[in-house]
Amino acid sequence: MLLYLKISSSLIWINILLAILIIFFGRKNPKSTLMWVMVLTFLPGIGFIFYLLFGQDMRARKMFELKEEQDQFIKGISFIQWDYINSGRYHYSNVESKRYNDLIQMNLALDESFYTEDNDIKIYNSGEEKFEDLIKDIRNAKKRIDFQYYILKPDNIGLKIIHELEKKLDEGVEVRILYDCLGGRYLRKKHFKTFKEKGGKVAVFFKSIIPFFNIRINYRNHRKIVVIDNKIGYVGGFNIGDEYLGKDKKFGPWRDTHLRMVGTSVLGLKLRFMKDWHYASKEPIGELKSFKIPINTNGKSGVQVLTSGPDTTNPNIKNVIFKMINDAKKEIFIQTPYFIPDDSVMEAIKTAILSGVEVNLMVPSFGDHPLVYWANLSYIGELLKLGANIYHYNNGFLHSKVVIVDDYISTVGSANIDNRSFYLNFEVNAVIYDFDKNKELKDQFYKDIEVSNKYTLEEYNNRTRMTKIKESVSKLFSPIL
């Protein structure tokens, strides 16, 4: 009994010490800190293991770097453009973009996200068309393919694409594949054996040193980027796997949004890939000086490629979404599989509704993660009470990550409207300045309404007591969902 008391007393003091370490050296977000202290309190010992896996604070760590002269090259482009815009000397081909000077400047200041106007954009809403064009562009590649996905599965479409990349190596094309350790957990050495033998390069982001244990598992490289011959770029929500073609019985048809871009915006995607590749592969980057910016394209869409992650001082993508919502005058359209916004974005949406802006939010009718689904409902209920239009998408699973504001600006990419995308994941979005692309995205939203149910305040108020309990419990964990 005495030994038991001594052990218990020691555990209590150890737990107190760990809680102090988390408070003073861990997360700066009070909600996250409080949640982890609660986990330690109720799960002594085990709670700290959970913290190591899911709670480490990596924010503002300088992880992604180019060579000093390369960094200066990019900073130079961004600063010159920022200075021209700030002084009113920048000549916009798309005159309407001038209305969003402040948004463009903010992105330049936060992420060196230079503004380009010569882009031709194709929007994909189905996996079949996206993968068909991607494979076609791979087959037509002449010099280099940079291929980065959060999830790359060794199933039919995954192995087919790897095989297509292998064939390009036979033609002398340089090919690099980068995938996230968690998202590519089903991949094995055998899947890249031929690819590597032919000279292809593969790197894994946050690779596990110990099998099945990764203390950085909570920080995922959620980006989806393909750059072909430095001329064609892909970015959006689709990963690589059969489920994204609607072949998974659990999810059924898969509804997502992805972009194919041709124009100077491809340089933004290329830079992001180069930094991620350098970090994961440890290979030096020497190709920036030889990078040729595409000119004389037929495109007319304005684009800024914006990235964010726990290594950055500011949550760049969250900030641009917050700013877009605050600038809205007429209407806002949001599609996201996970709607767990932080306080600032939630208040911005509420303020928009109270200011007479029409807010339309679409989420899946079922969730792939139970805690996320129930937390979604809690936030949705608050917006319903203020008059937002809420839609539950019923034709399979909605994975699209889109925000559309008024008639001109929109953003498409890998980031969801949740704390994980805002603060924990490494993400990439394209901010688009274009009437036609805004309308195209909005038209698709209206088509999606046709296969959705409008969720009413009456339905929300009549939810069961068990549902209310699930909501409350799930919302406690929202800082890490």
Long-range contacts (C-beta under 8 A, 24 or more apart in sequence): 11-44, 11-45, 12-44, 14-44, 14-45, 15-40, 15-41, 15-44, 15-45, 15-47, 15-48, 18-48, 18-51, 22-51, 22-55, 26-51, 26-55, 26-56, 26-57, 27-55, 27-57, 28-57, 28-59, 29-423, 29-479, 31-479, 32-479, 32-480, 35-476, 35-477, 35-479, 35-480, 38-476, 52-215, 53-214, 53-215, 53-217, 53-218, 54-217, 54-218, 54-480, 55-218, 55-480, 56-215, 56-216, 56-218, 56-219, 57-310, 58-216, 58-219, 58-310, 58-311, 59-310, 59-311, 59-312, 59-313, 59-423, 60-310, 60-311, 60-312, 60-313, 61-310, 61-311, 62-311, 63-279, 63-309, 63-311, 64-275, 64-276, 64-278, 64-279, 64-311, 65-275, 65-278, 66-271, 66-274, 66-275, 66-278, 66-285, 66-288, 67-284, 67-285, 67-286, 67-288, 70-285, 70-288, 70-289, 73-288, 74-112, 74-271, 75-112, 77-112, 77-114, 78-108, 78-112, 78-113, 78-114, 81-108, 81-114, 81-115, 82-108, 82-109, 85-115, 92-117, 92-302, 93-117, 93-118, 93-300, 94-300, 94-302, 94-433, 94-434, 96-408, 96-433, 96-435, 97-302, 97-408, 97-433, 99-408, 100-327, 100-408, 100-409, 100-433, 102-323, 103-320, 103-323, 103-324, 103-327, 103-409, 103-431, 104-304, 106-319, 106-320, 106-323, 107-304, 107-306, 107-316, 107-320, 107-431, 108-304, 110-312, 110-314, 110-316, 110-319, 111-306, 111-307, 111-308, 111-312, 111-316, 113-268, 113-304, 113-305, 113-306, 113-307, 113-316, 113-431, 114-267, 114-268, 114-304, 115-302, 115-303, 115-304, 115-433, 116-263, 116-264, 116-265, 116-267, 116-268, 116-302, 116-303, 116-304, 117-264, 117-300, 117-301, 117-302, 117-303, 118-263, 118-264, 118-294, 118-295, 118-297, 118-299, 118-300, 119-261, 119-262, 119-263, 119-264, 119-265, 119-297, 119-299, 119-300, 119-301, 119-302, 119-303, 120-261, 120-262, 120-263, 120-297, 120-298, 120-299, 120-300, 120-301, 121-259, 121-260, 121-261, 121-299, 121-301, 121-303, 121-432, 121-434, 121-437, 122-259, 122-260, 122-261, 123-257, 123-258, 123-259, 123-412, 123-437, 123-440, 123-441, 123-444, 124-236, 124-238, 124-256, 124-257, 124-258, 124-259, 124-260, 125-255, 125-256, 125-257, 125-400, 125-444, 126-254, 126-255, 126-256, 127-238, 127-244, 127-245, 127-246, 127-254, 127-256, 128-245, 130-234, 130-236, 130-238, 130-258, 130-260, 131-157, 131-161, 131-238, 131-244, 131-245, 133-260, 134-161, 134-226, 134-234, 135-160, 135-161, 135-164, 137-226, 137-228, 137-232, 137-260, 138-164, 138-165, 138-168, 138-228, 139-164, 139-167, 139-168, 140-228, 141-168, 141-173, 141-228, 141-229, 142-173, 142-229, 143-173, 143-174, 143-229, 143-230, 144-173, 144-174, 144-175, 144-176, 144-227, 144-228, 144-229, 144-230, 145-173, 145-174, 145-175, 145-176, 145-226, 145-227, 145-228, 145-229, 146-176, 146-178, 146-225, 146-226, 146-227, 146-228, 146-270, 146-273, 146-274, 146-277, 147-175, 147-176, 147-177, 147-178, 147-226, 148-177, 148-178, 148-179, 148-221, 148-223, 148-224, 148-225, 148-226, 148-273, 148-276, 148-277, 149-178, 149-179, 149-180, 149-183, 149-223, 149-224, 149-225, 149-239, 149-240, 150-179, 150-180, 150-183, 150-220, 150-221, 150-222, 150-223, 150-224, 150-239, 150-414, 151-179, 151-180, 151-183, 151-184, 151-239, 151-240, 151-241, 152-177, 152-179, 152-183, 152-184, 152-187, 152-239, 152-240, 152-241, 153-184, 153-186, 153-187, 153-239, 153-240, 153-241, 153-242, 153-243, 154-186, 154-187, 154-188, 154-191, 155-241, 155-242, 156-242, 156-247, 157-240, 157-241, 157-242, 157-244, 157-245, 158-240, 158-241, 158-242, 159-191, 161-240, 162-191, 162-192, 162-195, 165-195, 165-200, 166-194, 166-195, 166-198, 166-200, 169-195, 169-198, 169-199, 169-200, 170-198, 174-199, 175-200, 175-201, 176-200, 176-201, 176-202, 176-203, 176-277, 176-281, 177-201, 177-202, 177-203, 178-202, 178-203, 178-204, 178-205, 178-273, 178-276, 178-277, 178-280, 178-281, 179-204, 179-205, 180-204, 180-205, 180-206, 180-220, 180-221, 180-222, 181-205, 181-206, 181-207, 181-208, 181-214, 181-217, 182-206, 182-214, 182-217, 182-220, 183-220, 183-221, 183-239, 201-281, 201-283, 203-277, 203-280, 203-281, 204-280, 205-276, 205-279, 205-280, 205-426, 206-280, 207-280, 218-424, 218-480, 219-309, 219-310, 219-424, 219-425, 219-426, 220-424, 220-425, 220-426, 221-276, 221-425, 221-426, 222-414, 222-415, 222-421, 222-425, 222-426, 222-427, 223-272, 223-276, 223-307, 223-414, 223-426, 223-427, 223-428, 224-258, 224-414, 224-428, 225-269, 225-272, 225-273, 225-428, 227-266, 227-269, 227-270, 227-273, 230-266, 230-267, 230-270, 230-291, 230-292, 230-294, 231-262, 231-266, 231-294, 232-260, 232-261, 232-262, 232-266, 233-260, 233-261, 233-262, 233-265, 233-266, 233-269, 233-270, 234-258, 234-259, 234-260, 234-261, 235-259, 235-261, 235-269, 235-305, 235-412, 235-413, 235-414, 235-428, 235-429, 235-430, 236-401, 236-412, 236-413, 236-414, 237-399, 237-400, 237-401, 237-412, 237-413, 237-414, 238-399, 246-396, 251-368, 251-396, 251-397, 252-395, 252-396, 252-397, 253-395, 253-396, 253-397, 254-396, 254-397, 254-399, 255-393, 255-395, 255-396, 255-397, 255-398, 255-399, 255-400, 255-448, 256-399, 256-400, 257-335, 257-400, 257-401, 257-402, 257-412, 257-441, 257-444, 258-412, 259-412, 259-430, 261-303, 261-430, 262-294, 262-297, 262-299, 263-294, 263-297, 263-299, 263-301, 263-303, 264-293, 264-294, 264-295, 264-297, 265-303, 265-304, 265-305, 265-430, 266-294, 267-291, 267-293, 268-303, 268-304, 268-305, 269-305, 269-428, 272-305, 272-307, 272-428, 276-426, 300-434, 301-432, 301-433, 301-434, 301-436, 301-437, 302-432, 302-433, 302-434, 303-430, 303-431, 303-432, 303-433, 304-430, 304-431, 305-428, 305-429, 305-430, 305-431, 306-411, 306-413, 306-428, 306-429, 306-430, 306-431, 307-426, 307-427, 307-428, 307-429, 308-415, 308-422, 308-426, 308-427, 309-425, 309-426, 309-427, 310-423, 310-424, 310-425, 310-426, 311-426, 315-422, 315-423, 317-411, 317-413, 317-415, 317-421, 317-422, 317-427, 317-429, 318-342, 318-344, 318-345, 318-415, 318-421, 318-422, 318-423, 320-411, 320-429, 320-431, 321-345, 321-403, 321-411, 321-415, 321-417, 322-348, 324-403, 324-405, 324-409, 324-411, 325-349, 325-352, 325-403, 325-405, 326-351, 326-352, 327-405, 327-409, 328-352, 328-357, 328-405, 328-406, 329-357, 329-406, 330-357, 330-358, 330-406, 330-407, 331-357, 331-358, 331-359, 331-360, 331-405, 331-406, 332-357, 332-358, 332-359, 332-360, 332-403, 332-404, 332-405, 333-360, 333-362, 333-402, 333-403, 333-404, 333-405, 333-441, 333-442, 333-445, 334-359, 334-360, 334-361, 334-362, 334-402, 334-403, 334-404, 334-417, 335-362, 335-363, 335-398, 335-400, 335-401, 335-402, 335-445, 335-448, 336-361, 336-362, 336-363, 336-400, 336-401, 336-402, 336-416, 336-417, 336-418, 337-363, 337-364, 337-367, 337-368, 337-397, 337-398, 337-399, 337-400, 337-401, 337-416, 338-363, 338-369, 338-372, 338-376, 338-416, 338-417, 338-418, 338-420, 338-421, 338-481, 339-363, 339-376, 339-379, 339-380, 339-416, 339-417, 339-418, 340-372, 340-375, 340-376, 340-379, 340-417, 340-418, 340-419, 340-420, 340-478, 340-481, 341-379, 341-417, 341-418, 341-419, 342-419, 342-422, 342-423, 345-417, 345-422, 346-379, 346-382, 349-383, 349-388, 350-382, 350-383, 350-386, 353-383, 353-386, 353-387, 353-388, 354-386, 358-389, 359-383, 359-387, 359-388, 359-389, 360-388, 360-389, 360-391, 360-445, 361-388, 361-389, 361-390, 361-391, 362-390, 362-391, 362-392, 362-393, 362-398, 362-445, 362-448, 362-449, 362-452, 363-390, 363-391, 363-392, 363-393, 363-398, 364-392, 364-393, 364-397, 364-398, 364-399, 365-392, 365-393, 365-394, 365-452, 365-453, 366-397, 368-397, 369-481, 370-470, 370-474, 371-474, 371-477, 371-481, 372-418, 372-474, 372-481, 373-474, 374-467, 374-470, 374-471, 374-473, 374-474, 374-475, 375-471, 375-474, 375-475, 375-477, 375-478, 375-481, 377-460, 377-463, 377-467, 377-471, 378-471, 378-472, 378-474, 378-475, 380-455, 380-460, 381-460, 381-471, 384-455, 384-456, 384-457, 384-460, 385-457, 389-454, 390-454, 390-455, 391-448, 391-449, 391-452, 391-453, 391-454, 391-455, 392-452, 392-453, 392-454, 392-455, 393-448, 393-451, 393-452, 394-451, 394-452, 394-453, 395-448, 395-451, 395-452, 398-448, 401-429, 402-441, 402-445, 404-438, 404-441, 404-442, 404-445, 406-438, 407-435, 407-438, 407-439, 408-433, 408-434, 408-435, 408-438, 409-433, 409-438, 410-437, 410-438, 410-441, 412-441, 418-478, 418-481, 419-478, 419-479, 419-480, 419-481, 420-480, 420-481, 424-480
